[in-house]
């Protein structure tokens, strides 16, 4: 599922402001976001103690690897 940029931006700002992940998740659910969307977006940030949100690396395939998988 693609993560909504507006949702990701909101979470980034909230985490930068020091709001707990649980509080951000709760408020987004109250606002009508779906739980899987919120958790997916939160999953994009590492849960580490650091003053700013740390993004997780995103998995990707090189075109050559994708081609080999398709040919097999």
PQR file of N, CA, C, O and H, with PARSE charges and radii, in Angstrom:
ATOM      1  N   UNK A   1       0.846  -1.180   0.000 -0.4000 1.5000
ATOM      2  CA  UNK A   1       0.000   0.000   0.000 -0.0000 2.0000
ATOM      3  C   UNK A   1       0.890   1.241   0.000  0.5500 1.7000
ATOM      4  O   UNK A   1       1.844   1.330   0.773 -0.5500 1.4000
ATOM      5  N   UNK A   2       0.581   2.169  -0.846 -0.4000 1.5000
ATOM      6  CA  UNK A   2       1.330   3.425  -0.911 -0.0000 2.0000
ATOM      7  C   UNK A   2       0.973   4.286   0.298  0.5500 1.7000
ATOM      8  O   UNK A   2      -0.187   4.363   0.702 -0.5500 1.4000
ATOM      9  H   UNK A   2      -0.194   2.097  -1.474  0.4000 1.0000
ATOM     10  N   UNK A   3       1.963   4.911   0.852 -0.4000 1.5000
ATOM     11  CA  UNK A   3       1.760   5.760   2.024 -0.0000 2.0000
ATOM     12  C   UNK A   3       1.443   7.176   1.564  0.5500 1.7000
ATOM     13  O   UNK A   3       2.125   7.724   0.698 -0.5500 1.4000
ATOM     14  H   UNK A   3       2.905   4.848   0.524  0.4000 1.0000
ATOM     15  N   UNK A   4       0.415   7.757   2.143 -0.4000 1.5000
ATOM     16  CA  UNK A   4      -0.034   9.097   1.821 -0.0000 2.0000
ATOM     17  C   UNK A   4       0.998  10.127   2.288  0.5500 1.7000
ATOM     18  O   UNK A   4       1.424  10.100   3.443 -0.5500 1.4000
ATOM     19  H   UNK A   4      -0.139   7.312   2.847  0.4000 1.0000
ATOM     20  N   UNK A   5       1.398  11.032   1.394 -0.4000 1.5000
ATOM     21  CA  UNK A   5       2.412  12.047   1.727 -0.0000 2.0000
ATOM     22  C   UNK A   5       1.928  13.008   2.810  0.5500 1.7000
ATOM     23  O   UNK A   5       2.712  13.448   3.650 -0.5500 1.4000
ATOM     24  H   UNK A   5       1.052  11.054   0.456  0.4000 1.0000
ATOM     25  N   UNK A   6       0.642  13.331   2.787 -0.4000 1.5000
ATOM     26  CA  UNK A   6       0.083  14.227   3.802 -0.0000 2.0000
ATOM     27  C   UNK A   6       0.178  13.569   5.183  0.5500 1.7000
ATOM     28  O   UNK A   6       0.535  14.219   6.165 -0.5500 1.4000
ATOM     29  H   UNK A   6       0.005  12.974   2.104  0.4000 1.0000
ATOM     30  N   UNK A   7      -0.141  12.287   5.243 -0.4000 1.5000
ATOM     31  CA  UNK A   7      -0.071  11.536   6.490 -0.0000 2.0000
ATOM     32  C   UNK A   7       1.374  11.453   6.984  0.5500 1.7000
ATOM     33  O   UNK A   7       1.644  11.669   8.165 -0.5500 1.4000
ATOM     34  H   UNK A   7      -0.431  11.759   4.444  0.4000 1.0000
ATOM     35  N   UNK A   8       2.287  11.142   6.086 -0.4000 1.5000
ATOM     36  CA  UNK A   8       3.701  11.047   6.445 -0.0000 2.0000
ATOM     37  C   UNK A   8       4.230  12.389   6.943  0.5500 1.7000
ATOM     38  O   UNK A   8       4.981  12.437   7.917 -0.5500 1.4000
ATOM     39  H   UNK A   8       2.068  10.966   5.127  0.4000 1.0000
ATOM     40  N   UNK A   9       3.845  13.470   6.285 -0.4000 1.5000
ATOM     41  CA  UNK A   9       4.270  14.804   6.709 -0.0000 2.0000
ATOM     42  C   UNK A   9       3.755  15.156   8.096  0.5500 1.7000
ATOM     43  O   UNK A   9       4.478  15.721   8.917 -0.5500 1.4000
ATOM     44  H   UNK A   9       3.235  13.431   5.494  0.4000 1.0000
ATOM     45  N   UNK A  10       2.485  14.811   8.348 -0.4000 1.5000
ATOM     46  CA  UNK A  10       1.899  15.066   9.663 -0.0000 2.0000
ATOM     47  C   UNK A  10       2.658  14.301  10.741  0.5500 1.7000
ATOM     48  O   UNK A  10       2.987  14.853  11.792 -0.5500 1.4000
ATOM     49  H   UNK A  10       1.898  14.352   7.682  0.4000 1.0000
ATOM     50  N   UNK A  11       2.931  13.029  10.473 -0.4000 1.5000
ATOM     51  CA  UNK A  11       3.648  12.214  11.450 -0.0000 2.0000
ATOM     52  C   UNK A  11       5.061  12.735  11.682  0.5500 1.7000
ATOM     53  O   UNK A  11       5.541  12.755  12.816 -0.5500 1.4000
ATOM     54  H   UNK A  11       2.664  12.581   9.620  0.4000 1.0000
ATOM     55  N   UNK A  12       5.714  13.149  10.630 -0.4000 1.5000
ATOM     56  CA  UNK A  12       7.079  13.684  10.753 -0.0000 2.0000
ATOM     57  C   UNK A  12       7.075  14.923  11.648  0.5500 1.7000
ATOM     58  O   UNK A  12       7.915  15.053  12.538 -0.5500 1.4000
ATOM     59  H   UNK A  12       5.324  13.133   9.709  0.4000 1.0000
ATOM     60  N   UNK A  13       6.134  15.823  11.413 -0.4000 1.5000
ATOM     61  CA  UNK A  13       6.037  17.036  12.236 -0.0000 2.0000
ATOM     62  C   UNK A  13       5.701  16.695  13.684  0.5500 1.7000
ATOM     63  O   UNK A  13       6.259  17.272  14.618 -0.5500 1.4000
ATOM     64  H   UNK A  13       5.451  15.717  10.690  0.4000 1.0000
ATOM     65  N   UNK A  14       4.775  15.745  13.855 -0.4000 1.5000
ATOM     66  CA  UNK A  14       4.392  15.350  15.208 -0.0000 2.0000
ATOM     67  C   UNK A  14       5.538  14.720  15.976  0.5500 1.7000
ATOM     68  O   UNK A  14       5.744  15.016  17.153 -0.5500 1.4000
ATOM     69  H   UNK A  14       4.322  15.277  13.097  0.4000 1.0000
ATOM     70  N   UNK A  15       6.285  13.850  15.306 -0.4000 1.5000
ATOM     71  CA  UNK A  15       7.432  13.213  15.952 -0.0000 2.0000
ATOM     72  C   UNK A  15       8.520  14.237  16.257  0.5500 1.7000
ATOM     73  O   UNK A  15       9.162  14.170  17.305 -0.5500 1.4000
ATOM     74  H   UNK A  15       6.117  13.610  14.350  0.4000 1.0000
ATOM     75  N   UNK A  16       8.729  15.185  15.341 -0.4000 1.5000
ATOM     76  CA  UNK A  16       9.715  16.251  15.575 -0.0000 2.0000
ATOM     77  C   UNK A  16       9.331  17.103  16.780  0.5500 1.7000
ATOM     78  O   UNK A  16      10.199  17.603  17.496 -0.5500 1.4000
ATOM     79  H   UNK A  16       8.208  15.239  14.490  0.4000 1.0000
ATOM     80  N   UNK A  17       8.036  17.265  16.998 -0.4000 1.5000
ATOM     81  CA  UNK A  17       7.551  18.072  18.123 -0.0000 2.0000
ATOM     82  C   UNK A  17       7.588  17.306  19.443  0.5500 1.7000
ATOM     83  O   UNK A  17       7.307  17.870  20.500 -0.5500 1.4000
ATOM     84  H   UNK A  17       7.331  16.859  16.417  0.4000 1.0000
ATOM     85  N   UNK A  18       7.935  16.016  19.378 -0.4000 1.5000
ATOM     86  CA  UNK A  18       8.054  15.223  20.597 -0.0000 2.0000
ATOM     87  C   UNK A  18       6.811  14.471  21.015  0.5500 1.7000
ATOM     88  O   UNK A  18       6.768  13.922  22.117 -0.5500 1.4000
ATOM     89  H   UNK A  18       8.163  15.557  18.519  0.4000 1.0000
ATOM     90  N   UNK A  19       5.791  14.429  20.162 -0.4000 1.5000
ATOM     91  CA  UNK A  19       4.577  13.686  20.500 -0.0000 2.0000
ATOM     92  C   UNK A  19       4.843  12.186  20.410  0.5500 1.7000
ATOM     93  O   UNK A  19       5.508  11.733  19.478 -0.5500 1.4000
ATOM     94  H   UNK A  19       5.826  14.874  19.267  0.4000 1.0000
ATOM     95  N   UNK A  20       4.332  11.410  21.367 -0.4000 1.5000
ATOM     96  CA  UNK A  20       4.519   9.957  21.325 -0.0000 2.0000
ATOM     97  C   UNK A  20       3.806   9.339  20.120  0.5500 1.7000
ATOM     98  O   UNK A  20       2.760   9.822  19.684 -0.5500 1.4000
ATOM     99  H   UNK A  20       3.792  11.778  22.124  0.4000 1.0000
ATOM    100  N   UNK A  21       4.387   8.272  19.598 -0.4000 1.5000
ATOM    101  CA  UNK A  21       3.818   7.570  18.445 -0.0000 2.0000
ATOM    102  C   UNK A  21       2.376   7.140  18.722  0.5500 1.7000
ATOM    103  O   UNK A  21       1.511   7.250  17.854 -0.5500 1.4000
ATOM    104  H   UNK A  21       5.236   7.880  19.952  0.4000 1.0000
ATOM    105  N   UNK A  22       2.126   6.648  19.944 -0.4000 1.5000
ATOM    106  CA  UNK A  22       0.792   6.160  20.305 -0.0000 2.0000
ATOM    107  C   UNK A  22      -0.237   7.287  20.250  0.5500 1.7000
ATOM    108  O   UNK A  22      -1.364   7.086  19.798 -0.5500 1.4000
ATOM    109  H   UNK A  22       2.829   6.559  20.650  0.4000 1.0000
ATOM    110  N   UNK A  23       0.159   8.476  20.713 -0.4000 1.5000
ATOM    111  CA  UNK A  23      -0.745   9.625  20.697 -0.0000 2.0000
ATOM    112  C   UNK A  23      -1.055  10.040  19.259  0.5500 1.7000
ATOM    113  O   UNK A  23      -2.202  10.349  18.934 -0.5500 1.4000
ATOM    114  H   UNK A  23       1.075   8.640  21.080  0.4000 1.0000
ATOM    115  N   UNK A  24      -0.043  10.047  18.407 -0.4000 1.5000
ATOM    116  CA  UNK A  24      -0.257  10.406  17.006 -0.0000 2.0000
ATOM    117  C   UNK A  24      -1.172   9.395  16.326  0.5500 1.7000
ATOM    118  O   UNK A  24      -2.064   9.768  15.564 -0.5500 1.4000
ATOM    119  H   UNK A  24       0.888   9.797  18.671  0.4000 1.0000
ATOM    120  N   UNK A  25      -0.947   8.117  16.604 -0.4000 1.5000
ATOM    121  CA  UNK A  25      -1.801   7.081  16.015 -0.0000 2.0000
ATOM    122  C   UNK A  25      -3.247   7.261  16.471  0.5500 1.7000
ATOM    123  O   UNK A  25      -4.171   7.193  15.660 -0.5500 1.4000
ATOM    124  H   UNK A  25      -0.222   7.813  17.223  0.4000 1.0000
ATOM    125  N   UNK A  26      -3.439   7.487  17.757 -0.4000 1.5000
ATOM    126  CA  UNK A  26      -4.783   7.647  18.311 -0.0000 2.0000
ATOM    127  C   UNK A  26      -5.522   8.835  17.685  0.5500 1.7000
ATOM    128  O   UNK A  26      -6.692   8.716  17.322 -0.5500 1.4000
ATOM    129  H   UNK A  26      -2.689   7.542  18.415  0.4000 1.0000
ATOM    130  N   UNK A  27      -4.850   9.964  17.560 -0.4000 1.5000
ATOM    131  CA  UNK A  27      -5.509  11.159  17.026 -0.0000 2.0000
ATOM    132  C   UNK A  27      -5.853  10.984  15.552  0.5500 1.7000
ATOM    133  O   UNK A  27      -6.884  11.476  15.091 -0.5500 1.4000
ATOM    134  H   UNK A  27      -3.899  10.060  17.854  0.4000 1.0000
ATOM    135  N   UNK A  28      -4.997  10.287  14.813 -0.4000 1.5000
ATOM    136  CA  UNK A  28      -5.281  10.040  13.394 -0.0000 2.0000
ATOM    137  C   UNK A  28      -6.457   9.085  13.225  0.5500 1.7000
ATOM    138  O   UNK A  28      -7.267   9.252  12.313 -0.5500 1.4000
ATOM    139  H   UNK A  28      -4.160   9.888  15.188  0.4000 1.0000
ATOM    140  N   UNK A  29      -6.554   8.089  14.097 -0.4000 1.5000
ATOM    141  CA  UNK A  29      -7.697   7.173  14.042 -0.0000 2.0000
ATOM    142  C   UNK A  29      -8.991   7.923  14.352  0.5500 1.7000
ATOM    143  O   UNK A  29     -10.020   7.690  13.717 -0.5500 1.4000
ATOM    144  H   UNK A  29      -5.897   7.954  14.838  0.4000 1.0000
ATOM    145  N   UNK A  30      -8.932   8.825  15.334 -0.4000 1.5000
ATOM    146  CA  UNK A  30     -10.101   9.645  15.671 -0.0000 2.0000
ATOM    147  C   UNK A  30     -10.500  10.541  14.505  0.5500 1.7000
ATOM    148  O   UNK A  30     -11.679  10.843  14.323 -0.5500 1.4000
ATOM    149  H   UNK A  30      -8.096   9.014  15.850  0.4000 1.0000
ATOM    150  N   UNK A  31      -9.516  10.966  13.715 -0.4000 1.5000
ATOM    151  CA  UNK A  31      -9.781  11.848  12.576 -0.0000 2.0000
ATOM    152  C   UNK A  31     -10.295  11.085  11.358  0.5500 1.7000
ATOM    153  O   UNK A  31     -10.667  11.694  10.355 -0.5500 1.4000
ATOM    154  H   UNK A  31      -8.558  10.721  13.863  0.4000 1.0000
ATOM    155  N   UNK A  32     -10.317   9.746  11.442 -0.4000 1.5000
ATOM    156  CA  UNK A  32     -10.889   8.968  10.349 -0.0000 2.0000
ATOM    157  C   UNK A  32      -9.904   8.195   9.487  0.5500 1.7000
ATOM    158  O   UNK A  32     -10.314   7.528   8.537 -0.5500 1.4000
ATOM    159  H   UNK A  32     -10.015   9.251  12.256  0.4000 1.0000
ATOM    160  N   UNK A  33      -8.606   8.271   9.798 -0.4000 1.5000
ATOM    161  CA  UNK A  33      -7.629   7.491   9.036 -0.0000 2.0000
ATOM    162  C   UNK A  33      -7.782   6.020   9.395  0.5500 1.7000
ATOM    163  O   UNK A  33      -8.188   5.688  10.509 -0.5500 1.4000
ATOM    164  H   UNK A  33      -8.273   8.813  10.569  0.4000 1.0000
ATOM    165  N   UNK A  34      -7.463   5.153   8.468 -0.4000 1.5000
ATOM    166  CA  UNK A  34      -7.536   3.716   8.721 -0.0000 2.0000
ATOM    167  C   UNK A  34      -6.285   3.264   9.462  0.5500 1.7000
ATOM    168  O   UNK A  34      -5.183   3.756   9.217 -0.5500 1.4000
ATOM    169  H   UNK A  34      -7.133   5.423   7.564  0.4000 1.0000
ATOM    170  N   UNK A  35      -6.481   2.308  10.382 -0.4000 1.5000
ATOM    171  CA  UNK A  35      -5.382   1.833  11.224 -0.0000 2.0000
ATOM    172  C   UNK A  35      -4.197   1.328  10.399  0.5500 1.7000
ATOM    173  O   UNK A  35      -3.047   1.615  10.731 -0.5500 1.4000
ATOM    174  H   UNK A  35      -7.376   1.908  10.581  0.4000 1.0000
ATOM    175  N   UNK A  36      -4.468   0.577   9.324 -0.4000 1.5000
ATOM    176  CA  UNK A  36      -3.360   0.045   8.522 -0.0000 2.0000
ATOM    177  C   UNK A  36      -2.588   1.162   7.818  0.5500 1.7000
ATOM    178  O   UNK A  36      -1.374   1.057   7.645 -0.5500 1.4000
ATOM    179  H   UNK A  36      -5.403   0.345   9.054  0.4000 1.0000
ATOM    180  N   UNK A  37      -3.277   2.229   7.411 -0.4000 1.5000
ATOM    181  CA  UNK A  37      -2.598   3.375   6.796 -0.0000 2.0000
ATOM    182  C   UNK A  37      -1.670   4.054   7.802  0.5500 1.7000
ATOM    183  O   UNK A  37      -0.524   4.378   7.490 -0.5500 1.4000
ATOM    184  H   UNK A  37      -4.264   2.315   7.551  0.4000 1.0000
ATOM    185  N   UNK A  38      -2.183   4.262   9.008 -0.4000 1.5000
ATOM    186  CA  UNK A  38      -1.414   4.948  10.047 -0.0000 2.0000
ATOM    187  C   UNK A  38      -0.199   4.116  10.441  0.5500 1.7000
ATOM    188  O   UNK A  38       0.909   4.640  10.559 -0.5500 1.4000
ATOM    189  H   UNK A  38      -3.114   3.998   9.261  0.4000 1.0000
ATOM    190  N   UNK A  39      -0.410   2.828  10.643 -0.4000 1.5000
ATOM    191  CA  UNK A  39       0.708   1.963  11.057 -0.0000 2.0000
ATOM    192  C   UNK A  39       1.749   1.831   9.956  0.5500 1.7000
ATOM    193  O   UNK A  39       2.948   1.758  10.226 -0.5500 1.4000
ATOM    194  H   UNK A  39      -1.310   2.403  10.547  0.4000 1.0000
ATOM    195  N   UNK A  40       1.284   1.800   8.720 -0.4000 1.5000
ATOM    196  CA  UNK A  40       2.222   1.729   7.602 -0.0000 2.0000
ATOM    197  C   UNK A  40       3.074   2.994   7.547  0.5500 1.7000
ATOM    198  O   UNK A  40       4.285   2.922   7.338 -0.5500 1.4000
ATOM    199  H   UNK A  40       0.310   1.859   8.500  0.4000 1.0000
ATOM    200  N   UNK A  41       2.448   4.138   7.733 -0.4000 1.5000
ATOM    201  CA  UNK A  41       3.182   5.409   7.715 -0.0000 2.0000
ATOM    202  C   UNK A  41       4.131   5.510   8.911  0.5500 1.7000
ATOM    203  O   UNK A  41       5.265   5.967   8.764 -0.5500 1.4000
ATOM    204  H   UNK A  41       1.464   4.197   7.902  0.4000 1.0000
ATOM    205  N   UNK A  42       3.676   5.088  10.086 -0.4000 1.5000
ATOM    206  CA  UNK A  42       4.542   5.104  11.264 -0.0000 2.0000
ATOM    207  C   UNK A  42       5.713   4.148  11.086  0.5500 1.7000
ATOM    208  O   UNK A  42       6.810   4.398  11.586 -0.5500 1.4000
ATOM    209  H   UNK A  42       2.755   4.717  10.205  0.4000 1.0000
ATOM    210  N   UNK A  43       5.476   3.056  10.374 -0.4000 1.5000
ATOM    211  CA  UNK A  43       6.532   2.082  10.124 -0.0000 2.0000
ATOM    212  C   UNK A  43       7.653   2.640   9.272  0.5500 1.7000
ATOM    213  O   UNK A  43       8.737   2.060   9.213 -0.5500 1.4000
ATOM    214  H   UNK A  43       4.584   2.853   9.969  0.4000 1.0000
ATOM    215  N   UNK A  44       7.405   3.752   8.614 -0.4000 1.5000
ATOM    216  CA  UNK A  44       8.426   4.391   7.806 -0.0000 2.0000
ATOM    217  C   UNK A  44       9.457   5.148   8.627  0.5500 1.7000
ATOM    218  O   UNK A  44      10.464   5.616   8.096 -0.5500 1.4000
ATOM    219  H   UNK A  44       6.524   4.223   8.662  0.4000 1.0000
ATOM    220  N   UNK A  45       9.199   5.267   9.931 -0.4000 1.5000
ATOM    221  CA  UNK A  45      10.127   5.958  10.827 -0.0000 2.0000
ATOM    222  C   UNK A  45      10.641   4.968  11.862  0.5500 1.7000
ATOM    223  O   UNK A  45       9.858   4.257  12.492 -0.5500 1.4000
ATOM    224  H   UNK A  45       8.381   4.887  10.362  0.4000 1.0000
ATOM    225  N   UNK A  46      11.951   4.924  12.034 -0.4000 1.5000
ATOM    226  CA  UNK A  46      12.552   4.030  13.024 -0.0000 2.0000
ATOM    227  C   UNK A  46      12.136   4.475  14.424  0.5500 1.7000
ATOM    228  O   UNK A  46      12.051   5.670  14.708 -0.5500 1.4000
ATOM    229  H   UNK A  46      12.587   5.502  11.522  0.4000 1.0000
ATOM    230  N   UNK A  47      11.881   3.505  15.290 -0.4000 1.5000
ATOM    231  CA  UNK A  47      11.481   3.793  16.666 -0.0000 2.0000
ATOM    232  C   UNK A  47      12.739   3.857  17.535  0.5500 1.7000
ATOM    233  O   UNK A  47      13.025   2.945  18.311 -0.5500 1.4000
ATOM    234  H   UNK A  47      11.950   2.534  15.060  0.4000 1.0000
ATOM    235  N   UNK A  48      13.476   4.953  17.384 -0.4000 1.5000
ATOM    236  CA  UNK A  48      14.721   5.157  18.129 -0.0000 2.0000
ATOM    237  C   UNK A  48      14.657   6.493  18.860  0.5500 1.7000
ATOM    238  O   UNK A  48      13.947   7.414  18.457 -0.5500 1.4000
ATOM    239  H   UNK A  48      13.243   5.694  16.754  0.4000 1.0000
ATOM    240  N   UNK A  49      15.418   6.568  19.941 -0.4000 1.5000
ATOM    241  CA  UNK A  49      15.463   7.815  20.714 -0.0000 2.0000
ATOM    242  C   UNK A  49      16.435   8.776  20.041  0.5500 1.7000
ATOM    243  O   UNK A  49      17.651   8.665  20.198 -0.5500 1.4000
ATOM    244  H   UNK A  49      15.995   5.820  20.268  0.4000 1.0000
ATOM    245  N   UNK A  50      15.881   9.716  19.293 -0.4000 1.5000
ATOM    246  CA  UNK A  50      16.681  10.726  18.606 -0.0000 2.0000
ATOM    247  C   UNK A  50      15.799  11.952  18.449  0.5500 1.7000
ATOM    248  O   UNK A  50      14.589  11.807  18.274 -0.5500 1.4000
ATOM    249  H   UNK A  50      14.894   9.806  19.165  0.4000 1.0000
ATOM    250  N   UNK A  51      16.360  13.162  18.505 -0.4000 1.5000
ATOM    251  CA  UNK A  51      15.535  14.377  18.485 -0.0000 2.0000
ATOM    252  C   UNK A  51      14.685  14.573  17.227  0.5500 1.7000
ATOM    253  O   UNK A  51      13.655  15.245  17.287 -0.5500 1.4000
ATOM    254  H   UNK A  51      17.343  13.280  18.647  0.4000 1.0000
ATOM    255  N   UNK A  52      15.089  14.009  16.105 -0.4000 1.5000
ATOM    256  CA  UNK A  52      14.291  14.143  14.881 -0.0000 2.0000
ATOM    257  C   UNK A  52      13.920  12.752  14.376  0.5500 1.7000
ATOM    258  O   UNK A  52      14.636  11.791  14.663 -0.5500 1.4000
ATOM    259  H   UNK A  52      15.926  13.464  16.057  0.4000 1.0000
ATOM    260  N   UNK A  53      12.824  12.617  13.634 -0.4000 1.5000
ATOM    261  CA  UNK A  53      12.411  11.317  13.115 -0.0000 2.0000
ATOM    262  C   UNK A  53      13.459  10.741  12.163  0.5500 1.7000
ATOM    263  O   UNK A  53      13.970  11.434  11.284 -0.5500 1.4000
ATOM    264  H   UNK A  53      12.243  13.397  13.402  0.4000 1.0000
ATOM    265  N   UNK A  54      13.761   9.471  12.357 -0.4000 1.5000
ATOM    266  CA  UNK A  54      14.750   8.794  11.523 -0.0000 2.0000
ATOM    267  C   UNK A  54      14.008   7.904  10.529  0.5500 1.7000
ATOM    268  O   UNK A  54      13.321   6.969  10.938 -0.5500 1.4000
ATOM    269  H   UNK A  54      13.346   8.908  13.072  0.4000 1.0000
ATOM    270  N   UNK A  55      14.137   8.180   9.227 -0.4000 1.5000
ATOM    271  CA  UNK A  55      13.432   7.350   8.246 -0.0000 2.0000
ATOM    272  C   UNK A  55      14.071   5.969   8.142  0.5500 1.7000
ATOM    273  O   UNK A  55      15.284   5.818   8.288 -0.5500 1.4000
ATOM    274  H   UNK A  55      14.696   8.940   8.895  0.4000 1.0000
ATOM    275  N   UNK A  56      13.235   4.968   7.889 -0.4000 1.5000
ATOM    276  CA  UNK A  56      13.729   3.615   7.642 -0.0000 2.0000
ATOM    277  C   UNK A  56      14.087   3.509   6.166  0.5500 1.7000
ATOM    278  O   UNK A  56      13.482   4.183   5.331 -0.5500 1.4000
ATOM    279  H   UNK A  56      12.249   5.091   7.771  0.4000 1.0000
ATOM    280  N   UNK A  57      15.064   2.669   5.838 -0.4000 1.5000
ATOM    281  CA  UNK A  57      15.372   2.458   4.418 -0.0000 2.0000
ATOM    282  C   UNK A  57      14.223   1.728   3.737  0.5500 1.7000
ATOM    283  O   UNK A  57      13.579   0.867   4.336 -0.5500 1.4000
ATOM    284  H   UNK A  57      15.555   2.122   6.515  0.4000 1.0000
ATOM    285  N   UNK A  58      13.975   2.075   2.493 -0.4000 1.5000
ATOM    286  CA  UNK A  58      12.895   1.443   1.735 -0.0000 2.0000
ATOM    287  C   UNK A  58      13.488   0.374   0.826  0.5500 1.7000
ATOM    288  O   UNK A  58      14.474   0.626   0.134 -0.5500 1.4000
ATOM    289  H   UNK A  58      14.498   2.775   2.006  0.4000 1.0000
ATOM    290  N   UNK A  59      12.891  -0.823   0.821 -0.4000 1.5000
ATOM    291  CA  UNK A  59      13.401  -1.868  -0.070 -0.0000 2.0000
ATOM    292  C   UNK A  59      13.113  -1.516  -1.529  0.5500 1.7000
ATOM    293  O   UNK A  59      12.088  -0.913  -1.844 -0.5500 1.4000
ATOM    294  H   UNK A  59      12.089  -1.028   1.383  0.4000 1.0000
ATOM    295  N   UNK A  60      14.015  -1.894  -2.391 -0.4000 1.5000
ATOM    296  CA  UNK A  60      13.814  -1.646  -3.812 -0.0000 2.0000
ATOM    297  C   UNK A  60      14.577  -2.691  -4.609  0.5500 1.7000
ATOM    298  O   UNK A  60      15.499  -3.318  -4.087 -0.5500 1.4000
ATOM    299  H   UNK A  60      14.849  -2.383  -2.135  0.4000 1.0000
ATOM    300  N   UNK A  61      14.211  -2.880  -5.844 -0.4000 1.5000
ATOM    301  CA  UNK A  61      14.885  -3.793  -6.762 -0.0000 2.0000
ATOM    302  C   UNK A  61      15.506  -2.994  -7.887  0.5500 1.7000
ATOM    303  O   UNK A  61      14.942  -2.005  -8.356 -0.5500 1.4000
ATOM    304  H   UNK A  61      13.462  -2.371  -6.269  0.4000 1.0000
ATOM    305  N   UNK A  62      16.665  -3.434  -8.310 -0.4000 1.5000
ATOM    306  CA  UNK A  62      17.244  -2.859  -9.507 -0.0000 2.0000
ATOM    307  C   UNK A  62      16.508  -3.438 -10.706  0.5500 1.7000
ATOM    308  O   UNK A  62      15.982  -4.548 -10.626 -0.5500 1.4000
ATOM    309  H   UNK A  62      17.123  -4.237  -7.929  0.4000 1.0000
ATOM    310  N   UNK A  63      16.461  -2.721 -11.794 -0.4000 1.5000
ATOM    311  CA  UNK A  63      15.760  -3.177 -12.996 -0.0000 2.0000
ATOM    312  C   UNK A  63      16.293  -4.533 -13.443  0.5500 1.7000
ATOM    313  O   UNK A  63      15.519  -5.393 -13.862 -0.5500 1.4000
ATOM    314  H   UNK A  63      16.889  -1.819 -11.859  0.4000 1.0000
ATOM    315  N   UNK A  64      17.594  -4.730 -13.360 -0.4000 1.5000
ATOM    316  CA  UNK A  64      18.195  -6.000 -13.778 -0.0000 2.0000
ATOM    317  C   UNK A  64      17.672  -7.150 -12.915  0.5500 1.7000
ATOM    318  O   UNK A  64      17.333  -8.208 -13.445 -0.5500 1.4000
ATOM    319  H   UNK A  64      18.222  -4.031 -13.020  0.4000 1.0000
ATOM    320  N   UNK A  65      17.601  -6.957 -11.593 -0.4000 1.5000
ATOM    321  CA  UNK A  65      17.102  -7.996 -10.697 -0.0000 2.0000
ATOM    322  C   UNK A  65      15.642  -8.307 -10.978  0.5500 1.7000
ATOM    323  O   UNK A  65      15.248  -9.474 -10.985 -0.5500 1.4000
ATOM    324  H   UNK A  65      17.877  -6.097 -11.164  0.4000 1.0000
ATOM    325  N   UNK A  66      14.843  -7.291 -11.208 -0.4000 1.5000
ATOM    326  CA  UNK A  66      13.429  -7.498 -11.517 -0.0000 2.0000
ATOM    327  C   UNK A  66      13.281  -8.296 -12.802  0.5500 1.7000
ATOM    328  O   UNK A  66      12.437  -9.189 -12.880 -0.5500 1.4000
ATOM    329  H   UNK A  66      15.163  -6.343 -11.203  0.4000 1.0000
ATOM    330  N   UNK A  67      14.080  -7.990 -13.798 -0.4000 1.5000
ATOM    331  CA  UNK A  67      14.028  -8.716 -15.068 -0.0000 2.0000
ATOM    332  C   UNK A  67      14.375 -10.188 -14.855  0.5500 1.7000
ATOM    333  O   UNK A  67      13.700 -11.065 -15.396 -0.5500 1.4000
ATOM    334  H   UNK A  67      14.765  -7.265 -13.734  0.4000 1.0000
ATOM    335  N   UNK A  68      15.409 -10.466 -14.080 -0.4000 1.5000
ATOM    336  CA  UNK A  68      15.813 -11.856 -13.832 -0.0000 2.0000
ATOM    337  C   UNK A  68      14.705 -12.617 -13.116  0.5500 1.7000
ATOM    338  O   UNK A  68      14.431 -13.766 -13.460 -0.5500 1.4000
ATOM    339  H   UNK A  68      15.957  -9.754 -13.640  0.4000 1.0000
ATOM    340  N   UNK A  69      14.062 -11.997 -12.127 -0.4000 1.5000
ATOM    341  CA  UNK A  69      12.964 -12.653 -11.424 -0.0000 2.0000
ATOM    342  C   UNK A  69      11.803 -12.948 -12.364  0.5500 1.7000
ATOM    343  O   UNK A  69      11.165 -13.994 -12.252 -0.5500 1.4000
ATOM    344  H   UNK A  69      14.284 -11.063 -11.848  0.4000 1.0000
ATOM    345  N   UNK A  70      11.531 -12.052 -13.272 -0.4000 1.5000
ATOM    346  CA  UNK A  70      10.437 -12.259 -14.220 -0.0000 2.0000
ATOM    347  C   UNK A  70      10.753 -13.363 -15.212  0.5500 1.7000
ATOM    348  O   UNK A  70       9.864 -14.121 -15.598 -0.5500 1.4000
ATOM    349  H   UNK A  70      12.049 -11.202 -13.364  0.4000 1.0000
ATOM    350  N   UNK A  71      12.007 -13.465 -15.631 -0.4000 1.5000
ATOM    351  CA  UNK A  71      12.410 -14.474 -16.612 -0.0000 2.0000
ATOM    352  C   UNK A  71      12.384 -15.867 -15.995  0.5500 1.7000
ATOM    353  O   UNK A  71      12.058 -16.843 -16.672 -0.5500 1.4000
ATOM    354  H   UNK A  71      12.730 -12.849 -15.318  0.4000 1.0000
ATOM    355  N   UNK A  72      12.726 -15.961 -14.716 -0.4000 1.5000
ATOM    356  CA  UNK A  72      12.737 -17.267 -14.052 -0.0000 2.0000
ATOM    357  C   UNK A  72      11.337 -17.748 -13.945  0.5500 1.7000
ATOM    358  O   UNK A  72      11.096 -18.834 -13.418 -0.5500 1.4000
ATOM    359  H   UNK A  72      12.991 -15.168 -14.166  0.4000 1.0000
TER
END
